[in-house]
Amino acid sequence: MASRQRVMLLVTVVLSVLSLIHSFQPLFSFNGKSSTHRDITQKAILRKTAEVCRDIAASEGRDFSLSIDDNLSVSKVQRACFSTPTSTFALSTDMFQSAIDDICYSNAKVDSSLKLVVEYHFHDETFQEGRKIITEGMSSVKANVKLENFDAGRQTLGQVCHTLQDFYSHSNWVELDKFTPYSTLIRSDQPLENLAGPDTPTCISCTEDICYFNILTEVLRKEVLTSGYFNTFSPAKPAGKCSHGGSSDLTSKKDPVGGINKDTVESIHGLLHSSAAKLAVDATIELLEDIRVAVGDKNFLRFMGLSQSSVLCFVIDTTGSMSDDIAEAKRVSFDIIDSKRGTQQEPSAYILVPFNDPDFGPVIRTTNADIFKDSINKLTASGGGDYPEMCLSGLQLALTSAPPSSEIFVFTDATAKDFNLKSTVTALIESTKSKVTFMLTNVFLRRRRRSSRASRSLSTAQLYHDLAQASGGLAIEVTKSDLSLVTAVIKDSSASAVVTVFQAVMNPGRPDHFHFVVDASLSNMIIYITGTSLLTFRLISSTGESQSSSQPSGPLASFTTVGNLRRLSLNTGNQTGLWEIYVDSNNPYSVKVTGQSSLNFVYNLVEAHEGGQGGFSLKDGRPTTGGNVTLLVTLTGSDTATVTEVTLLESSGSTEINGSLQSLGGGNFLVRFSGVPGGDFVVYLKGEDSSSTSRSTPSSFQRQASTQIKTSRLSVSAQANSINIEPGSTISIPFTIFSDETGTLTVRVNNDRSYSTTSPSTVNIAVGSGGTANGTITLTAPASAASGTDVTVTIEAENAATDINYAVLRFSVVAKVTDLAGPVCKVVNISGICPVSSSLCASSQWEFITNLTDGINGTGIESITLRQGNGTLNTSTVAGAGGENITVATYSASCCSQNVELAAVDRVGNVGTCVGQARILTTPAPTTTTAVVVMTTSTGGHTLTLSHCLWICVVVSLLWK
């Protein structure tokens, strides 16, 4: 235990240093007065996504009534984007909230993993270096989104937002009386001007807790840009330079003493904190708008997790005996597609991963239902060789390709040859919180026929049950002829806003009573029970009415039994309140209660920081056995609900550990558990909702997370110096393993792209090592890897007692961008006459013609879109005199639509916009007129307006942003 205490002391010291570092507070403000990185990021995302939804609604002729301001919530934006006056289905905000959380956690992580790298915070006047982080990160995000690798893009976006936001707190931009963002920070082709030189004094001393006039008057008068120096280990800084300030900044103790940061209202320049935070919000919105234009509106909304439905994801065994299973997968998927196509419940994406032996993949991922249909149609059952197949390899690809919290369906009739991947797949299940349901046909029949492999088949068939249990999914065993009778489970999961009300697994089995609350928001409730044919049950409603398993159709439910599955469709009526189900079986069984409801919750494991500032960051891997566990829980789908109780429920439902609640506002709660023992747990939540839609006020509800939380006596941490890797290059990933026992630990490293890796196979925890062992992994991306590809690396450690913990890291493969400038534009001609009277506008036309190029050395224009205007846009390509390709854009519209905005995007995501406005003549005019053309530049949002006389040909050439 002494080594464990030394390890914990080391962790406490590190976290204490972290807590003293001043920045916009990462996640939550415990004084309730200061804006945090999370506040800033969430405000910007909500406003920008609402704007995108508003613009899409306008283009489709739909109303959009939401007021876009700083009072938006996740549920308000989701409802405004997808609800209609006739909508009756429940709407889940889980994916939207989780995507925002992922971006915010990545943002906050910069203050832990990169806390002393000054350019990530614009310390030490590192403006060029900080801008490079932002612009290269934006290129990476655009490449990720282009390939639909949204998780990797969110990770990078969080980092970029942190650096961009820190500029407004750590520089003197606010003190220079700037009221708009410094747009040049997101434009690598524009110069950073008027930067303080290395020998330019910028500050005078200030010994007060709050200063305002310590920046030199000459610096302010000449509008010289500077930022504070920061160092926790040395007071050294150039003579006369400003410091960041704060108790942990040693440079602020050296003349000139004091600082200029605006991180909180209590900071040295805290009087300007609100102004800095507002500018940070506006700057983040500007950055998001640039990404939006580059990737398109619909892809942007998917990137933000804004979708009304989940994905449809199949992992299918294609060996010779699977013809019937493939045909059934085809039938049920086609049925889902055809019944939901064009509706708001249409799957947001389709994912297909075939596997065989020895092959698996590739991943087919598309938003086009017809492409998915064609891909399944092309599957043929053949080959396979020996009995076991590469099931877990296919499942690994699905887990890293599907969005977090997806439900994945695996079709197979064979055990897994690659069962050595069980711990890797389990780690991915836990980190993604995805559910896996197995459709197992004839597995046990085939096992009995192959008695020589019985022991191995038993263990690997049980593996499917273990993975289903870990994920909160089901392991359904049926004959091939009955498979069509259980695929209703897939249709159930494809409905909108499916929540888990209760779930328990009894292994070994024993008779038991289980209780669950039916609240007024729930509809279409279904109970799934798996077990042997000897299992019986009795269902009792909140009013005491009951129904037994001998009644397939009764007052409370109608149910079917196929294979090991019983599917009960509940008739809840108005019987809200506490229900009960009694299950009688001495064999292993599971019970799962689901329904449709907008009201749910998401959670993340976090670890608290010690010290004066407090706070916490995302916890990687499993929590420590016997240690404290902290969760950040966020209610979703309601602005009126609150949490009353959160417990860790042992998987069988027999043990509960109560957590202490701390409300953080906005539906967020910090939940702390003390001394959590070894075992498998799920998060169980109770609450009350006082919304007007509830049938009673307040209405009690319960929800349960599907994915298990396992504890471990090991801990694995890993951190590379970058989350990006260039094609053809190698990145080093140092890792550290903590253990309270000495000895040799097994190390396993896997990645979902089969990229080349090197790693030690074992590490040794020696006496006197403080309970730690270190190692380094290398990962090499092939030169042929496409920019925007993501790769997920899983690092596992296992001790002699088969205790396992892991770290999961995601990297983006990003090619170096040399095309830093956006397309350029030359307006060729503007013609047409628009009358003064709007009543006559429909009878007149105007036309706007422009030439667009990306230059000789550019990557080429990839898309031109109409951002504003109700007219018609046509494009054609011609060769220029210098050899460059010229795209001719012709826009024509009636005079009822007198404004046009075009956006051009080149192949690496550089964006340019061009705005034109028809001129309304107040005096008689010739048959050809000019118009007002406004070209937005990339320097601080200035515009140029050119209004020329009649009959003058307007030619404008301007470098776009």
N, C-alpha and C positions, 0 to 999 in steps of 0.2 A: 504493500500500500504506500510505502514511502515514495516509490517512483511515481505513482499516480498523483500524490500530493505535490511532488516537484513539477510534474507536467501541468497540473492545474494552476500552480503558482506562476509558471511561465506564461500560460495562456492569459491569466489575469493581468500580468504586467503588460503584455502586448496590447490587450484590449484597453487597459488604462491609458496607455500612450495614445491609442486611437481616439479615445473619447475626448482627449484634450485638443485634438486638431480642430481648428475652426474653419468652417465652411458654412454655406447654407446647411442647416441641419438636414441629415439625409432623408429621414422618413417621416417623423412626427415631431412636432414642437410641444414639449412637455410644459412650457409656460403658456401655450395657447395664443401667443401674441405674434410669433415670428413665422414667416413663410419658410417651408422646407423645400428641398429638391423634389420631394413627392408632390407637395402642393402645386408647385410651379409646373411640373411635368403633367400632372393630371389635368390641371386647368387648361393647359395648351392642347392636350389631346382631345378633351371633351369639346372645346370650342372648334377645333379644326375638323373633327369628325362631324360635328353638327353642321358646319358650313358645307362640307361635302354632301351630306344627306340633303341639305336644303337645295343645293345646286342640282342634284340629281332629280329631286322632286320637281323643281321648276322645269327641267328639260323634259320631264315626262308629263307635265301638266297637272301635277298633284299639289295639294296644299301642304304647307309645312308651317305649323303655327308656333313652334318652340322659339322662345326668346333666347338668343345666343348671348350669354353674359358669363360672369364669373360665378354664378349661382347654379350652374348645371350639375347634375349628378349622372352617374353611369346609367341608372334606370331611366331617367328622363330622356337622355339622348337615345338609348336603345329603343324606347317606345316611340319616340318621334320619328326615328329612322325607319321603323318596320311596321308600326301599327297603322291600321286604317279604321275609319268609323265603323266598319262592319267586322273588324277582327274579333274573333271569339277565342282564339287559342292562347295558351300560356306562352310567355316569351321569356327565355332565359338570358340573363346578362352575365352568366358565369365566364364565358369565353372572353367577353369584352373586359370584364374586371380582371381576369387572369392575365390578359395581354398587357394591360396597364401596369399591373403588379410586376410582371416580368421586366418591363422597361424601367420601372422605378427601382427595383432591386438591383438591376445592373448599374443604374445611375448611382445608387448608394454605395455599391461595392468599390467604386473609384476611391472613396474615402478610406477604404481598408486595404485593398490590394495595391493601390497606386498612390497612397497618401503622401509619399515623400517625393514623387516625381513631379517636379514643379510645373512642367508645361501642361500637365493635365488640369491644373488649377489656375493657370495664367499668373503664377507667382514669378517673382524675379524678372519682370518685364519680358517674359518669354512669349511675345505676341506672335512671332513668325512660327515658332514651334507649336503653340497652341492652335493657331489657325490650321496648321498642317494636320493635326489630329482630327479636327472637325471636318475638313474637306475630304481627307482620305477616308474617314469614317462614313461620311455621306455616300461616297462612291461605293463603299462596301455594302451599305444598307441597300442601295438601289440594285446592286448586283444580286444580293440575296433575294430581294422581293421579286425581281425579274424571274428567278428560278423557283419562286414560291417557297423558299427556305425562310419562313417568317420568324421562327424562333431565333435563328442566328442573327437575323436582321434586328430583332428587338434587343438582343444582347448588345450589339454594337450601337444601336440608337441610344440606349441608356447611357453608355460611356460618352458619346458625343454630346448629349444634352447636358451632362454634368459639367463638362469643360466649357461649353458655351454659356451656361448659366453662371458659372463661377466668374466669368469675365466681368459681369456687371456688379458683382460684390467685391471683387479683388482689385479692379482697376479704378481709375478716377473718371471713367466715362460719365457717371452720374454727377460728380462734382463739376464736370465741364458743362453742366446744364444741358445735357443731351436728353431728348425726350423720345427718341426713336432708336430702334436697335442699330448696331453697327453692322450693316449688311455685308460689308467686306469680309467679315469673319467666315461667311459661308461661300465666298467667291474666291477661288484660288487664283483667278486671272486678274484680280484687281489689286493695286498696291496698298499696303498698310502705310498710311501717311502720318507724318508728324510724331514719330515715336521718340521717346526720350533716349538720348545717347547714353552709352555706358558711363560717361563721366559727367553727365548732367545732373546736378543736385535737384531733388524734387520735393523734399520735405524739410520742415523745421521740427524741433522737439516739442512734444506735448506730454505732460506728466499727469494729465487728468484722465479719469476713467472714460469720459466722453469728450472727444475733440471734434472740431469741424474745420478749423482754419489752419491746420498744420501742413497743408499742401502749399508750396510756395506760390505767391501771387503771380510771379512771372510765368510759372508753369500753366496756371489757369488762364492768364491773359493771352498767351500764345497757343492755347489749346494743345499743349503737349500731352501725349498719352503715356501714362506710367502705371505701374502696379506695385504692390508691396512685396518686399522680400520676406522669405519665411524659412526658418530652419529650427528644428527641435534639438539639434546637437551642437550647434556652433553659433555664436553671435556675429560672425563675420558677414559683412555686406559692403558694397562700394560706398565710398564717402558721400554723405548727403542724401542717400536714397531713403525712400519711404519703406517702412516695414508693414507687414500684414497686421501684426498686433495680436494681443492675447497672451494668456499666461504660459502657453507652450511655445511661443515664438521667441527664441532667444535673441534674434536680431533686433527685436523691439526694445531690448534693454541697452542697445548701443546707440549712441548719438547719430542721427536724430531719433530719440526714443518715441514710443507711441506706435500708432498704426493707422491704417485707412480702411480696414475691412468693414463691410456692412452685412455680415452673415446673419446677425440677429438684431433685435431691437436693443439688446444690451451691449452690442459691439461698440468699438471706439467711434465709428461713424454710423452708429445705430439709428440716428435720426433720419438717415437716408435709406434705411433698410427697405421700407415699403416701395420707394422709387426704384431701387435696384431689383426687387422682386418683380415689380410690374414690367420692367424692361426685359427681365429674364423670361417672363411669360410671353411677351410679344416676340422676342427673338426666337423662342422655341416654336411658336406658331409660324413664323417666317420660314424656319428650317423645315417644318413639317409640310408647309405649302410647296416648297421646292421638291421634296420627295414625292408629294402627291402628284404634281404635274409630270414628274419623270416616270412614275409607274402607272398612272391612270387611277381614276376614282374608285373603280370596283376593287382593284388590287390593293389600293390604299386602305379601304375599309376592311378587307380581309387581313391585311397586315396589322391593323389595329384590333383584330379579333372581333370585329363587329359583324356578326352573322346571325341570322335567325334560326339556324339549324346546324346540326352536327355533320360530320363527314360520314360517308358509307365506306367502310374499310374491310376488305376480305383478304385473308391469307389462305391460299388454296393449294392443296396437295394435287399434283398433276400426274402421279404415277398411274400405272396401267389399270388398277382396280377402281379408279375414282370417277369413271364416266358418269355414273348416276349422281354422285355428289356434285360434280361440276354442273350437270344439267339443272340440279335443284338450286345451286347458287345463282345460276343464270336466271332461273325462273323468278326467284324471290327478288333479286336485284332489279330485274326488268319491271316487275310489278310495282316496286317502290318508285322507280324512276317514272314510269308511265302515270302513276296515280298522283304524283306530287310535282311533276314537271310544270314550271310556270307559276307555282304557288309559293307562298312564303315558307312552306315547310319542305321545299326541295332541298336535298342535301347540299351543303356548301361546297363539297368537293367529293371526289371519288378516288379511292386508292385500292390498287390491286397488287398483291405480291404473290406470284406463283412459286412453288418450291417442288423439288424432285430429289433425285440422288444421282450424281453429286452436286447438281446445280440448284441455285435459288436466285430469285429475282429475275429481271430487274423490277424496280418499283415503277408502276404506272400510276401517276398522280395527275388528275385533270379536273377541271370544273365543267367540262363538256360531257354530258351524259352519253352522247352518241359515241364518243371515243371510248368511254368506259364499256359500253355495250359491245363495241367492236372488239375490245381487248379480251373480254370474257368469251365472246364468240370464237375467238382464235385459240382458246385453250383446248388442248387435246390430252387425253389420258394415255400415257405411254411410258415405257421404261420403268425405272425404279430399282432394278437389280434385287439386292437382298431386301429384307422386310423393312427395317427402320429407314426413315427419310430425314431430310434436312429441315425439319419443322421449325426449330428454334432460330435457325439462321434467317428464315423468312420472317419470323415474328420479330426478330431484332430490327430488321429493315422497316417493318411496319411501325414499330414503336418510335423510331427516330424520324419517320416520314410524316406520321399523322400529327395533328395538333395535340397539345396536352389535353388530358381528360377525354380523349376519344374512346369509343367502344370498338374493339377489333374482334372480328369473327374469324376463327380458324377452322377450316374444314380438313379433316384427315381421317384415314382409317388405319394409320400405322403409328408405331411409337417413334420416338425421336432418336436418330443416330447421333445427333450433336447435343446430347443431354449435358455435356460438359459446359454448355452455355447457360445452364439454369441460373447461376448466380448473376451473370451479366444481364439476362432478360429480367430477372427479379429486380435488379438495380434500376433498370430502365423503367419498369412498371412503377416502382416507388417514386422515381424522380419525375416522371411524366404524369402520374396519377391516372393512367389510362386503364380501362377495364378490358379484360380478355375473356371471351366466351368461346369454348371449344365445342364444335359439332363433331362428335366422335362416333363414327359408324363402324360397327363390327370389330372394334378394336379388341375387345375381350374374347370374342369368338375366334378371331385369328390367333390370339395369344394362346388359347387352349389347343388349337390345332398344331402349334409349334412348341411342344412341351420342352424341347431342348433349350429354348430361349425363354422359358416361362419366368424365371427369376428376373432376368433383365427386362422383359416386357412388363412385368408387374411394377417394377420400380419406375420405368419411364412412362407407363400409363398413369401411375399415381402422380408423376411429375405434372401432367396436365391439370389434375385436380389441385395440386399445390399452387400452380401459377394462377389458376382461376381464383382460388381463395385469396391469394396475396393481392390480387387486383380488384376483387369485388365482382368478378364475373361468374360465369357458370361453366361447369363441365357436364355437357349433356351427352348421354350415351343412348344411341338408338340404332336400330337396324337400318340398312340402306332404304328398304321399302317404306320405312316410317319417317324418314328425314323430312319430308314435306310437311309433316304434322307438327314439327317443332320449330320450323323457321319463322313461325309467328313471333318468336322472340326477337328476331331481327327487325320485323316491322314495328314491334313495340318500342325498340330503342331508337328507331328513326323518327319517332314523334318528337315534337318540340318540347323543351323544358322538362325532360324526364329527371326526377329526383329520387334518391334513395331515402326512404323513411326509416327502414330498419333492415338489418341483415345480421345473421349469425350462422356460424359453422360449428357443428358438433362432431368432433372426431377425437376420441371415440364417441359413439352415439349414446344417448341416454334420454329417457322421456323428460320433457321440460315444457314450461309455460313461457311464452314470449308476449310482451305487450308493445303496442304502438299506438300513437295518437293520429287520428284522422282529423285534419283541420279543414276549414271551409275553403281554402284555396286549392285543395287537391281535387283532381278529377282523373278519370280513367285509371283507377288503382288496380294493380296486378300483384299477386303474390306468386313467387316461384318457389317450389319445394323440390329438392333433389334427394333421392334416397332409394332404397330397395323397394321391391314390390310389397314387402310386409309392412311398410310404414303406413300409419293411420294418423289422422289429425281431426281436430275440432276447432271451428272458428266461432268466436263469440263477439257480438257487436257491443257498442257502448250502451245500448239499451237492454242488454242481456239476452238478446235473440241469438240462437246458435244454429250451426249447420255442421254435420259430420262429413267425413270423407266417403261415406257410403251414399251420399247424395250428390251426384254430378251436377245437378241443377237444383238450387234451393233459394231460400229468401235472401241470403247474403252474398252468394257467388255462384257462378257457373264455372266448371273446370273440366279440363281434359288431362288424361294421363297417357304419356307416350314415353317408352323407355324408362329412364330414371327420373323424368320430369313430370311434375304436376303444375299446371298453369291455371291459377284461379283469377278470374275476372270479377272484381268486387262490385256489388250493388250497394254502394254506401248510402244512397238516398240522402236524407238529412241527418244521418246518424253520426255526427261529429263527436269526438271525444275519444276515450280510451278503449281500444279494441284488444282482443286477446286471441292468440292461437296456441293450442296445445298439440304438441307433436309426440307421438308414441313410437319410438324406434330405439333399438339397442345397436343399430348399425350406423355408420357415419351418415350425416344428412346436413342439408343447408336450407335456410329460410331467408328469402329476400322479398321485401315489400317496397314497391315503387309506385309512383303516381306522376301526374303532370302538374307542375306548379311553377310560377315565376319566382316564388320565395325559396331561396336556398342559401348556401354559404360556400366560400372557398377559404382555404387555409394554407399557411406555410410554416414550416419549422424555422424558428429564428433563434439566435443566441444573443443574449443581452450583453451590453458593454458596461463595465464597471467605471466609476469615476463621476466627475461633476456634471458632465453634459448628458450622461445616460445614453439611451438609444440602443439599437440592435441592428443586426444584419442577417442575411439569409444563412441558414445552417445547411451545409452540404452533408449528404450521407445520413446515417442513422444516429439517433441520440445515444448517449452513454447509459449503459445499464447501471441502475442504482443512482443515477444523477438526476438533475433537474431538467425538465423539458419545457420549452416556451413556444407557444403557437401565436401567430398573428391571424386572427379570424375576421373575415369580412362578410357581412350579410349582403346578399345580392337580391335584386328584384323588388325591393321595397325600401322606401325612405321613411317608413313609419314603424318598422319592426325593431325589436331589441332582443338581445340575448339574455337569458336568465340563468343558464347553466351550460357548462361544457365539461364533458368527462372523457377520459380515455377508457374505452370499453374493451375488455379482453375478448378475443375473437369469438369465443363461445357464448359471450354475454354473461359469464358468471362473475366477473370481477370488474369493478368500476373504480377509477381514480378521479376524484373531483379536482377541478382546477379553480384557481382564484382569478376572478375577472377584473380587468381594468379597461374602462371605456376610453377610447382615444378619439371619439367623435366620428361622424360620418359613417356610422355602421361598422367601425373597426374596433376590435377588442383584442387586448393582449391577455393571454391565458397562460398561467404558470402552474406547473405540476411539480411537486417535490418528491424525490426518491422513487422514480419510476423503476419497477423491477424488470427483470428480463422477461421477454414474452412478445406476443403479437397483439397489437391494439388497433382499434379504429376510433376516429373522433366522432363523438355523439353529442348533439347540440339540442337544447331546448330553448324556446323563446316565446315571445308574445307579439302579436301584430294587431295594432289598433287602427288599421286602414279601414276606410268606409266600405271596401269590398268584402270585408270579413262579415260572416253571418252573426258573430257575437263580438262584443268589444270588452276587453281584448280577447283575441282568439289564441289559444295555446297551440304551438306546433312543435314538431320534432323533425330533425333531419340527421342523417348519418353519412359520413364520408365512406367511400367504397374501399379505397386503398389502405392496406395495413401499414401501420408504423411498427417497425421492429427495433429493438434496442440491441446494442453491441458493446462489448468491453474494449473494442478497438476503435480507433478514429483514423481517418485518412484525409489528408489535406494536400491539395496540389494547386499550383499556380504558375502558369507560363508568363513570360514578360509581354505577351501580346495574345489577343484572341484571333488574330489574322495570320495567315500563312500564304506565301506566294507559291504559285505552281512551280514545281521542280525544286523547292527548298525544304529545309529541315528545321523543325522547331524543337527546342528542349523543354521538357516539362518536369521541373523538380517536384518531388513529393516527400511527404513526411508521414510516418505511421506512428501513432501513439498506442501504447499498451501498458496495462498495469502488471503484466507478467513478462519475465524474460523468456527468450527462446527464439526459434526460427519461425518466421512467418512466410507463407506462400504468397507470391505476388502474381496476379494475372492481369494482362492488359488486352483489351479488345477495342476495335473500332468498326463502325458500320460500313465503311467504304473499302475495307481490306487494304488500306494503305500500309506501307512498310513501317514497322515500329521496332524499336529495340528497348529492352527493359530487363532488369534483374528478375530472375525467377524466384528468388528468396531474398529476404533481409533478416538481419539478426538483431534482436533487442538484447543488448549486452548489459551486464551488471554495471552500474555507474553511468549508464547512458541517459539517465533521466526518463527512461521509459520510451525513448524515441529511436527511430531508425530512419535514415534518409536514403533516397535514391533518385535517379534521373531516368526519364523516358524520352525517347526521341520519336518524332512523327514526321514522315516525309510525304509530301503531297506530290503526285506524279506531275510531270511537266504538261501532260495533256489535260489536267483537271480544269474544268471550266470555271471562270471567275464567277463567284456567287455560290459555288458549291459549299455545303456544310459537311462537317465530319464530327461525329460524336465519339469521344474516347471514354471508355470505362476502365477505371483502375480499381482492382479489388485486392484486399488483403484478407488472409484466412489463417487462423492459428490452429494448433494441434487439436483443439476442442471443436473444430469446424465452425467457430464463431467468425462471421464475415462482416466487413464494412467496406465502403466503396466511396469513390469520388467520380462524378460524371462531369466531363468538360466538353464544351462545344466550340469548334473553331470554324472560321470562314476562310475558304480559299479565295484570295483576292489578287488578281493580276495588278501589277503596278500601272497606274494610269498616267499616261503622258499627254493625253489630250485634255488640257485644263480649261480651254476656252469653249464657250458655247457657240452656236451658229450665229452668223451675221445675216443681216437683212437689208435689202435695197428695195424701196417701194418704187414700182415701175409706173403705175398709173392708177388714178382714182377718177372715176367718171360717174355721171348721173346728176340729176337735179331732184332735190327734195323740196316739196312745197312747204309753205309756212304752216298751213292748216293741217293738223293731225287727222282730220276727217278725210283728207285726200291722200294720205300716205300710201294706201294700198295700191294706188294707181301708178306710183312712180318707183323706179328702181335705181340703185347705185351699185357700183362695182369697185372692188379693191384688189389690185394685183401686185404681188411682191415676189422678188427672187430671194431664195434662202440657200445659204451655203454653209458648209462646215470647214471650208478652207482646204488647201492641198494636203496638209498634214493632219487633218481632223479624222475622226473615226467615221464620219458620215452621219447624215440625219436619219434617224430611225423612225420618227413619227412626227406628224403635225396634227394638232387637234384644235378644234374650235372651242375656246374657253368662254366666249361670250358672243351672242348673236344668234338670230333665228334663221339666218339665210343658208345658202348652200356653199360648201367648200369643195373645190376640186383641185387636185395636184397633178403635176406631170414633171418629168425629169428630162433635162437637156444637158449637154456638155458645154462647159464654159470655155472661153478662149485660153485660159491658163491650164486647162485639163481637169479642173474640178467639176464635180457634179453640182448642177444647179436645180433645185426644186422650185418650180413655179407654182405658187399658190394663188388661186383665183377665188375670191369670195364675192358672192352676189346676194343682194337682199332687197326687200322692199324698203321704202323709206319709213315704214313702221318700226324697223329695227335699224337704228342709226348708229349703233356702236358695234365694233368687232374687236375681239382679242384672240390672237393666234398664239399657240405655244409650240415651240419646236424643241425636240429632245434628240440629242445625238446618242451614239451607241454606248457611251459610258455614263449617260445620265445627265450631262450638262443641259441646262434648261434656259430657254430664252422666250420672252413674250413680246408681242407687238400689238399695240392698241391703235385702232383707227376710229374716227368719228365723222360721220357725214355732216356737211355744212348746210345749214338751213339759210336760204337766201331771202332777204327781206325786200329785195328789189328785183325787177325783171332780169333774167340771166340768160346767157347763151345756152346751147344744148349740152355743153360740157362744163362742169364745175370742178373745183378742187374740193378737198375736204380737210378737216383737221386730223393730223396724224400724231399720235402720242406714242413715242417709243420709250418703254421703261428701261432705265439704265441700271447698272449694278453697283452704283455708288450712293449708298444711303437713301435710295428710294426717290431720287430726284427725277423729274420728267422734263422732256423737251416738247414744246408745242410749236408746230410749224403751220402758220396760216398764210398761204400765198395768194397772190392776186389771181383773178380769173385768167384762163388760157395759159397759165404757166405750168409746165410739167414739173411735178414734184418728185424729187429724187432724194431719198434719205438713206444714208448708209451709217449704221450704228452697231457697235459691238454690243451684243446682247449679254444679259446676265447668265 
